[in-house]
């Protein structure tokens, strides 16, 4: 029955819903009619008028079918099935579920499959056959997008079986417990249902303390937010306390569970509440009230046994066709999947074949183009080789002419200057007491400077142009320094420079002519840039695999910029302290010859503080073979 206030509200809803339906029909917005009928059905359900609620849900379902409105069919069909069950029309409910599942499968509506299988699981729970209940629940979770929830349900079934059979379930429970109720402020409905089911299984198996522990932990969670029926929770918790001999807690929670409970809708919980109440009365020493409670339990159980039989019968008859359709549908799906796989395989094979043909064509074309290019390139290379051969022959002839010319120039330039120096040396010796002797002496020094410059230029030019093996042999640095000093000594004495020779015996692998040129040029530079009455010091150094000498002068020194560019390239020669001229190739020649000997040159200098030139050579036996290189 509906109260007066509720009836008035429904009449108002029917009035405005009727107006809405008329407007929807006039404006050809028929999908809205489905929504209006659904709202009316839900209003009747709120007033617990399940028959009228089911009638309007059926109207919504039929209208959705006429419109082929898929979402409306799924929603109204599910609502009609639940309302039929609430109204006690089990057959109509199961028929509707069968239609819902068929439609959802045909249209691949996973959510509709999930809720309808869940409803089947709930309906079968009234048969007290947990195997069927779990079977349909498992089917439901196959269609959820939450794979974690599906795995948790499977784990819950395994855990229940282990508890019932008395197996060691600790490891399973630990794994299951880590999956559920991670957020107690917003717990999920399914997770609470799973835990309550496990707690009740522990209780029925005589493990009251484990059941109590689960219920007490759930009591701290926000169960109302999850929409889980509180009376079901309190009924299980009261029964667990009773099993644990906590009579007072059991009585308080059992009274809470018995509030606002519908006999049919919460059949299992209601029987649990009555059984708990009967046992409490027995324990409190109220045998008459306990007997009365047990009689009530037996009466209800007898009156509902027919309902359970009806559900079992209808499950067998009505759902038999559904299972057949499901098997057929799954068989068709498997066949379709196999067909799709074969088509995909065939498609891949065709694509692969076409790809191979295309690759073969491209490869053939590329080979052809490459062959044509190679042919053209080979012709070009052949022409270039002929041209190179001609150029090589021409260069060889030019080199021969150049060598002859260079030898001729070297002889024709050096010989007159050498003869002039000899004449000046003899004249200086014969007329040493003559008044003209200083003049002859000056001319002699300048001639020797010209010869030295000429020798440097010719040696450097030869080293850049000729390619011969270096004639390396053990050389004593002290002896080579002594010979070089003999050549440079007149120039050094002319400027009254004090020379200190501290060079010791040290054998290195080198070329004598190279060493003479290097020492002569370094000594010449030291003399050139040292003021009269200055000092030049020569001494030995040893550094690992190298032996060498240092030529240190007290001359005018160099700035950092000049020091950086010292060996970069030939440059304009700076004038000496007495206006001496140079060719600008002396130090570059030294560096070039040192590189050919695999030696090192290090120069340090400061303005007005002199310059130090360190010359390092490979020790005897450590020199690497140079091969055919420009070393002359």
C-alpha positions in Angstrom: 0.0 0.0 0.0 1.1 3.6 -0.7 0.6 6.3 2.0 -1.5 9.3 1.2 1.4 11.6 0.9 3.3 9.2 -1.4 0.1 8.7 -3.5 -0.3 12.4 -3.9 3.3 12.8 -5.1 2.9 9.9 -7.6 -0.4 11.5 -8.9 1.5 14.7 -9.5 4.3 12.9 -11.2 1.8 11.0 -13.4 0.1 14.3 -14.4 3.3 16.0 -15.5 4.8 12.8 -17.0 1.6 12.5 -19.1 2.0 16.0 -20.3 5.6 15.3 -21.1 4.7 12.2 -23.0 2.1 14.1 -25.1 4.7 16.8 -26.0 7.3 14.2 -26.9 4.8 12.4 -29.2 3.8 15.7 -30.9 7.4 16.7 -31.5 8.5 13.2 -32.5 10.9 12.8 -29.6 9.8 9.3 -28.7 13.0 8.3 -26.9 12.0 10.7 -24.1 8.8 8.7 -23.6 11.0 5.8 -22.5 12.7 8.0 -19.9 9.3 9.3 -18.6 7.9 5.8 -18.1 11.2 4.8 -16.4 10.8 7.7 -13.9 7.2 6.7 -13.2 8.3 3.1 -12.5 11.0 4.3 -10.1 8.6 6.5 -8.3 6.2 3.5 -7.7 9.2 1.5 -6.5 10.0 4.2 -4.0 6.5 3.9 -2.7 6.9 0.0 -2.6 4.1 -0.5 -5.2 6.2 -3.0 -7.2 3.3 -4.2 -9.5 2.7 -0.7 -10.9 6.4 -0.1 -11.0 6.9 -3.3 -13.1 4.0 -2.2 -15.4 5.5 1.1 -16.3 9.0 -0.4 -16.6 7.4 -2.8 -19.1 5.8 0.1 -21.0 9.2 1.8 -21.2 10.8 -1.5 -22.5 8.2 -2.0 -25.2 8.5 1.6 -26.4 12.3 1.3 -26.5 11.9 -1.9 -28.6 9.5 -0.1 -31.1 12.1 2.7 -31.4 15.0 0.3 -31.6 16.6 2.5 -28.9 19.4 0.2 -27.7 20.3 2.1 -24.5 16.7 2.4 -23.5 16.1 -1.3 -24.2 19.0 -2.3 -21.9 18.1 0.1 -19.0 14.3 -0.6 -19.1 14.8 -4.3 -19.5 17.0 -4.6 -16.5 14.7 -2.3 -14.4 11.7 -4.4 -15.4 13.5 -7.6 -14.4 14.4 -6.3 -10.9 10.9 -4.9 -10.3 9.3 -8.2 -11.3 11.4 -10.0 -8.8 10.6 -7.4 -6.1 6.9 -8.0 -6.9 7.3 -11.8 -6.6 6.9 -12.5 -10.3 9.9 -14.8 -10.5 9.0 -16.3 -13.9 8.5 -12.8 -15.5 11.8 -11.7 -14.0 13.8 -14.6 -15.3 12.1 -14.3 -18.8 13.1 -10.6 -18.9 16.6 -11.4 -17.9 16.8 -14.0 -20.6 15.7 -11.4 -23.2 18.1 -8.8 -21.7 21.1 -11.2 -22.0 20.2 -12.1 -25.6 19.9 -8.5 -26.6 23.1 -7.5 -24.8 25.1 -10.3 -26.5 23.8 -9.4 -29.9 24.7 -5.8 -29.4 27.9 -6.4 -27.5 26.8 -4.3 -24.5 29.2 -5.4 -21.8 27.7 -3.3 -19.0 24.2 -4.8 -19.7 25.6 -8.3 -19.5 27.4 -7.4 -16.3 24.3 -6.1 -14.4 21.9 -8.9 -15.7 24.3 -11.7 -14.7 24.7 -9.9 -11.3 20.9 -9.9 -10.9 20.9 -13.6 -11.7 23.5 -14.2 -9.1 21.4 -12.3 -6.5 18.2 -14.3 -7.4 20.0 -17.6 -7.2 21.3 -16.7 -3.7 17.7 -17.5 -2.5 18.2 -21.1 -3.4 21.1 -21.4 -0.8 23.1 -23.0 -3.7 26.4 -21.1 -3.5 27.8 -22.9 -6.5 25.1 -21.5 -8.8 25.3 -18.1 -7.2 29.1 -17.9 -7.6 28.8 -19.2 -11.2 26.6 -16.3 -12.3 28.6 -13.8 -10.3 31.8 -15.0 -12.1 30.0 -14.7 -15.4 29.1 -11.1 -14.5 32.7 -10.2 -13.6 33.8 -11.4 -17.0 32.1 -8.4 -18.5 33.5 -5.7 -16.2 36.2 -3.4 -17.4 37.8 -3.6 -14.0 40.0 -6.7 -14.3 41.2 -6.3 -10.8 37.7 -6.7 -9.5 37.2 -9.8 -11.7 40.5 -11.4 -10.3 39.4 -10.5 -6.8 36.1 -12.3 -7.2 37.9 -15.4 -8.5 40.2 -15.3 -5.5 37.2 -14.9 -3.2 35.7 -18.1 -4.6 38.9 -20.0 -4.1 39.2 -18.7 -0.5 35.6 -19.7 0.3 36.2 -23.2 -0.9 39.4 -23.5 1.2 37.5 -22.2 4.3 34.6 -24.6 3.8 36.9 -27.6 3.2 39.1 -26.8 6.2 42.2 -26.2 4.2 45.0 -23.8 5.2 43.6 -20.6 3.8 46.0 -18.0 5.4 48.1 -17.3 2.3 44.9 -17.0 0.1 43.3 -14.7 2.7 46.4 -12.5 2.8 46.4 -12.2 -1.0 42.7 -11.5 -1.0 42.8 -8.9 1.8 45.5 -6.9 0.0 43.1 -6.4 -2.9 40.0 -5.0 -1.1 39.0 -1.9 0.8 42.1 0.2 0.3 40.1 3.4 0.6 37.8 3.2 3.7 36.2 6.6 3.1 34.9 5.5 -0.4 34.7 1.7 -0.3 33.3 -0.1 -3.4 30.0 -2.0 -3.1 31.4 -5.2 -4.6 34.5 -5.2 -2.3 32.3 -4.9 0.8 30.0 -7.7 -0.5 33.1 -9.9 -1.0 34.4 -9.3 2.6 30.9 -9.8 4.2 30.6 -13.1 2.2 34.0 -14.3 3.5 33.2 -13.2 7.1 29.9 -15.2 6.9 31.8 -18.2 5.5 34.2 -18.1 8.5 31.2 -17.8 10.8 29.4 -20.7 9.4 32.6 -22.8 9.5 33.0 -22.1 13.2 35.8 -19.6 13.0 33.9 -16.8 14.8 37.0 -14.7 15.8 38.1 -14.4 12.2 34.6 -13.4 11.2 34.4 -10.8 14.0 37.8 -9.3 13.0 36.5 -8.7 9.4 33.2 -7.2 10.6 34.8 -4.9 13.1 37.3 -3.6 10.4 34.4 -3.1 8.0 32.5 -1.2 10.8 35.2 1.5 10.5 34.6 2.0 6.8 31.9 4.2 5.3 29.4 1.5 4.4 26.5 3.9 3.7 28.5 5.5 0.9 28.8 2.1 -0.8 25.0 1.5 -0.8 25.6 -2.0 0.7 22.4 -3.0 2.7 23.2 -2.3 6.4 20.8 -4.8 7.8 22.7 -7.6 5.9 25.9 -6.3 7.5 24.5 -6.1 11.0 22.8 -9.5 10.7 26.1 -11.2 9.9 28.0 -9.3 12.5 25.4 -10.1 15.2 25.6 -13.8 14.3 29.4 -13.7 14.5 29.4 -12.1 18.0 26.9 -14.7 19.1 29.2 -17.5 17.8 32.0 -15.8 19.8 29.8 -15.7 22.9 29.5 -11.9 23.0 25.8 -12.0 23.8 25.2 -8.3 24.5 26.9 -7.0 21.3 25.0 -9.7 19.3 21.6 -8.6 20.8 22.2 -4.9 20.0 23.4 -5.5 16.5 20.6 -8.0 15.8 18.0 -5.4 16.8 19.6 -2.9 14.4 19.6 -5.4 11.6 15.8 -6.1 12.1 14.9 -2.5 11.3 13.1 -1.8 8.0 13.7 -5.2 6.6 11.7 -6.7 3.8 11.1 -10.5 4.3 11.3 -11.5 0.6 14.0 -9.1 -0.5 16.3 -10.0 2.4 15.3 -13.6 2.9 18.7 -15.0 3.9 19.5 -12.1 6.3 16.0 -12.3 7.8 16.4 -16.0 8.6 19.8 -15.2 10.1 18.3 -12.4 12.3 15.5 -14.8 13.6 18.0 -17.6 14.3 20.2 -15.2 16.2 17.2 -13.9 18.2 16.1 -17.4 19.1 19.6 -18.5 20.3 19.9 -15.2 22.4 16.6 -16.0 24.1 17.7 -19.5 24.8 21.0 -18.2 26.3 19.1 -15.6 28.4 16.8 -18.3 29.9 13.7 -17.5 28.0 12.7 -20.9 26.6 9.1 -20.0 25.7 10.1 -17.0 23.7 12.9 -19.0 22.1 10.5 -21.8 21.1 8.1 -19.1 19.7 11.0 -17.7 17.6 12.0 -21.1 16.3 8.4 -21.8 15.3 8.4 -18.6 13.4 11.6 -19.6 11.6 10.1 -23.0 10.6 6.9 -21.4 9.5 8.7 -18.8 7.3 11.0 -21.5 6.0 8.1 -23.7 5.0 6.2 -20.9 3.4 9.2 -19.9 1.4 10.3 -23.4 0.4 7.7 -23.3 -2.4 9.3 -20.0 -3.5 12.7 -21.6 -3.6 11.4 -24.6 -5.5 9.8 -22.2 -8.0 13.1 -20.4 -8.4 14.9 -23.6 -8.9 12.3 -24.9 -11.4 12.3 -21.7 -13.3 16.1 -21.5 -13.4 16.1 -24.9 -15.0 13.3 -24.3 -17.5 13.7 -20.6 -18.3 17.5 -20.4 -18.3 17.9 -23.7 -20.1 17.2 -21.9 -23.4 19.4 -19.0 -22.3 22.4 -21.4 -21.8 21.6 -23.0 -25.1 21.6 -19.6 -26.8 24.8 -18.6 -25.0 26.5 -21.7 -26.1 25.3 -21.1 -29.6 26.3 -17.5 -29.5 29.7 -18.4 -28.1 30.1 -21.0 -30.8 29.2 -18.5 -33.5 31.6 -16.0 -31.9 34.4 -18.6 -32.0 33.6 -19.4 -35.6 33.6 -15.7 -36.4 36.8 -15.2 -34.6 38.4 -18.1 -36.5 37.0 -16.6 -39.8 38.4 -13.2 -38.8 41.8 -14.8 -38.0 41.8 -16.7 -41.4 40.8 -13.5 -43.2 43.5 -11.5 -41.3 46.0 -14.2 -42.1 45.0 -14.2 -45.8 45.1 -10.4 -45.8 48.6 -10.4 -44.2 49.8 -13.0 -46.7 48.5 -10.9 -49.7 50.0 -7.8 -48.2 53.3 -9.7 -47.7 53.2 -11.0 -51.2 52.5 -7.6 -52.7 55.2 -6.1 -50.5 57.7 -8.7 -51.7 56.8 -8.1 -55.4 57.0 -4.3 -54.8 60.4 -4.8 -53.1 61.6 -7.0 -55.9 60.5 -4.4 -58.5 62.2 -1.6 -56.5 65.3 -3.7 -56.0 65.5 -4.6 -59.7 65.0 -0.9 -60.7 67.6 0.2 -58.1 70.1 -2.5 -59.5 69.5 -1.3 -63.0 70.0 2.4 -62.1 73.0 1.5 -60.1 74.5 -0.5 -63.0 73.9 2.4 -65.4 75.5 4.8 -62.9 78.4 2.5 -62.4 78.9 2.1 -66.1 78.9 5.9 -66.5 81.2 6.3 -63.5 83.6 3.6 -64.8 83.9 5.5 -68.0 84.6 8.7 -66.1 87.1 6.9 -63.9 88.8 5.5 -67.0 89.1 8.9 -68.5 90.3 10.4 -65.2 92.9 7.6 -64.8 94.2 8.3 -68.3 94.3 12.0 -67.4 96.0 11.2 -64.1 98.6 9.0 -65.9 99.4 11.9 -68.2 99.6 14.3 -65.3 101.8 11.9 -63.4 104.2 11.5 -66.2 104.2 15.3 -66.7 104.8 15.8 -62.9 107.6 13.2 -63.0 109.3 15.0 -65.8 108.7 18.3 -64.0 110.2 16.9 -60.8 113.3 15.7 -62.7 113.6 19.2 -64.3 113.0 20.8 -60.8 115.6 18.6 -59.2 118.2 19.4 -61.9 117.3 23.1 -61.6 117.4 23.0 -57.8 120.8 21.3 -57.8 122.1 23.8 -60.4 120.8 26.8 -58.4 122.2 25.3 -55.1 125.6 24.9 -56.7 125.6 28.1 -58.6 124.5 30.2 -55.6 126.5 28.4 -52.9 129.8 28.2 -54.8 130.4 31.9 -55.4 129.5 32.8 -51.9 131.7 30.0 -50.5 134.6 31.2 -52.7 134.1 34.8 -51.5 134.2 33.7 -47.8 137.4 31.7 -48.5 139.0 34.8 -50.1 137.9 37.0 -47.2 139.2 34.5 -44.7 142.7 34.4 -46.4 142.7 38.2 -46.8 141.8 38.7 -43.2 144.7 36.4 -42.1 147.2 38.1 -44.4 146.2 41.7 -43.6 145.5 41.3 -39.9 147.6 44.3 -39.1 146.2 46.4 -41.9 144.0 49.4 -41.2 141.4 47.8 -43.6 141.3 44.6 -41.6 138.1 45.6 -39.6 136.4 46.4 -42.9 137.4 43.0 -44.4 136.3 41.3 -41.1 132.8 43.0 -41.3 132.4 42.0 -45.0 133.5 38.5 -44.1 130.8 38.2 -41.3 128.1 39.5 -43.6 129.1 37.1 -46.4 128.9 34.3 -43.9 125.5 35.5 -42.8 124.4 35.6 -46.4 125.7 32.0 -46.9 123.9 30.9 -43.7 120.7 32.4 -44.9 121.1 30.9 -48.4 121.9 27.5 -46.9 118.7 27.7 -44.7 116.5 28.7 -47.6 117.9 25.9 -49.9 117.7 23.3 -47.1 114.1 24.3 -46.2 113.0 24.2 -49.8 114.6 20.8 -50.3 112.9 19.4 -47.2 109.5 20.6 -48.5 110.0 19.2 -52.1 112.1 16.0 -51.8 110.9 12.7 -50.5 113.7 10.3 -49.3 114.4 8.2 -46.3 116.1 9.9 -43.4 119.6 8.6 -42.8 119.4 8.1 -39.0 122.4 7.0 -37.0 123.7 7.4 -33.4 125.0 11.0 -32.9 126.8 12.5 -29.9 125.1 15.8 -29.1 128.3 17.3 -27.4 130.3 16.7 -30.6 127.6 18.3 -32.9 127.3 21.3 -30.6 131.0 21.8 -30.6 131.1 21.8 -34.5 128.2 24.2 -34.6 129.9 26.6 -32.1 133.0 26.6 -34.3 130.9 27.9 -37.2 129.0 30.5 -35.1 131.9 31.6 -32.9 133.2 34.5 -35.0 129.7 36.1 -35.0 129.4 35.5 -31.2 132.9 37.0 -30.6 132.1 40.0 -32.8 129.3 41.0 -30.3 131.5 40.2 -27.3 129.0 37.6 -26.0 130.2 35.2 -23.3 129.4 31.6 -24.3 129.1 28.8 -21.7 129.0 25.2 -23.0 127.9 22.7 -20.4 126.7 20.1 -22.9 127.6 16.5 -21.8 128.0 13.4 -23.9 124.6 12.1 -25.0 123.9 9.7 -27.9 120.7 10.1 -29.9 119.5 8.8 -33.2 119.5 11.7 -35.7 120.8 13.1 -39.0 124.1 15.0 -38.7 123.3 17.6 -41.3 119.9 18.2 -39.7 121.4 18.6 -36.3 124.0 21.1 -37.6 121.4 23.2 -39.3 119.2 23.1 -36.2 122.0 24.1 -33.7 123.5 26.6 -36.1 120.1 28.4 -36.5 119.2 28.3 -32.8 122.7 29.7 -31.9 122.5 32.3 -34.6 119.1 33.5 -33.3 120.4 33.6 -29.7 123.4 35.7 -30.8 121.2 37.9 -33.0 118.8 38.9 -30.2 121.4 39.2 -27.4 122.9 42.5 -26.7 126.7 43.0 -26.8 128.5 41.7 -23.7 125.5 39.4 -23.1 125.6 35.7 -22.3 124.6 32.4 -24.0 124.5 29.2 -22.0 124.2 25.7 -23.4 123.5 22.7 -21.1 122.2 19.1 -21.3 118.7 17.9 -20.3 117.1 14.4 -19.9 113.4 13.8 -20.1 112.3 10.1 -20.1 113.1 8.6 -23.6 114.5 11.9 -24.7 118.0 13.6 -24.5 118.6 17.1 -25.5 120.1 20.6 -24.9 118.9 24.0 -23.8 120.1 27.2 -25.5 119.5 30.0 -23.0 120.4 33.6 -23.8 120.1 36.9 -21.9 118.7 38.7 -24.9 115.7 41.0 -25.4 113.1 38.2 -25.2 109.7 38.0 -26.9 106.1 39.0 -26.0 103.4 36.2 -25.7 101.9 37.0 -29.2 105.3 36.6 -30.9 105.9 33.4 -29.0 102.6 31.9 -30.1 103.3 32.5 -33.8 107.0 31.4 -33.7 106.6 28.2 -35.6 103.3 28.9 -37.4 104.7 29.9 -40.8 107.5 31.8 -42.5 107.4 35.4 -41.4 109.3 38.7 -41.8 112.5 38.4 -39.9 112.9 40.9 -37.0 116.2 42.9 -36.9 118.8 41.8 -34.3 120.1 44.0 -31.5 122.7 45.5 -34.0 120.4 45.7 -37.0 121.1 42.2 -38.3 118.9 40.9 -41.1 117.5 37.4 -41.5 115.4 35.3 -44.0 112.5 34.5 -41.6 112.8 30.7 -42.4 115.4 29.7 -39.7 113.1 28.7 -36.9 110.4 27.2 -39.2 113.1 25.1 -40.8 114.3 24.0 -37.3 110.7 22.9 -36.3 110.2 21.1 -39.6 113.5 19.2 -39.2 112.7 18.4 -35.5 109.4 16.9 -36.6 111.1 14.7 -39.1 113.5 13.5 -36.4 110.5 12.9 -34.1 111.9 15.4 -31.6 110.4 18.2 -29.6 111.0 21.9 -29.5 110.0 24.0 -26.5 110.5 27.8 -26.3 110.0 30.0 -23.3 110.7 33.8 -23.2 110.0 37.0 -21.4 110.6 40.6 -22.6 114.1 41.8 -21.5 114.7 38.6 -19.6 116.0 36.4 -22.4 114.9 33.2 -24.2 115.3 29.5 -23.6 115.1 27.0 -26.5 114.9 23.3 -25.4 115.7 20.7 -28.1 114.8 17.1 -27.3 115.8 14.0 -29.4 115.0 10.3 -29.2 117.6 8.3 -27.4 119.6 5.7 -29.3 117.5 2.5 -29.9 114.1 4.2 -29.2 113.7 5.9 -32.5 110.7 4.7 -34.6 111.3 3.8 -38.3 110.0 6.7 -40.4 109.7 5.0 -43.8 109.6 6.9 -47.0 109.1 10.5 -46.0 110.3 14.0 -46.9 113.2 14.1 -44.5 116.0 15.6 -46.5 
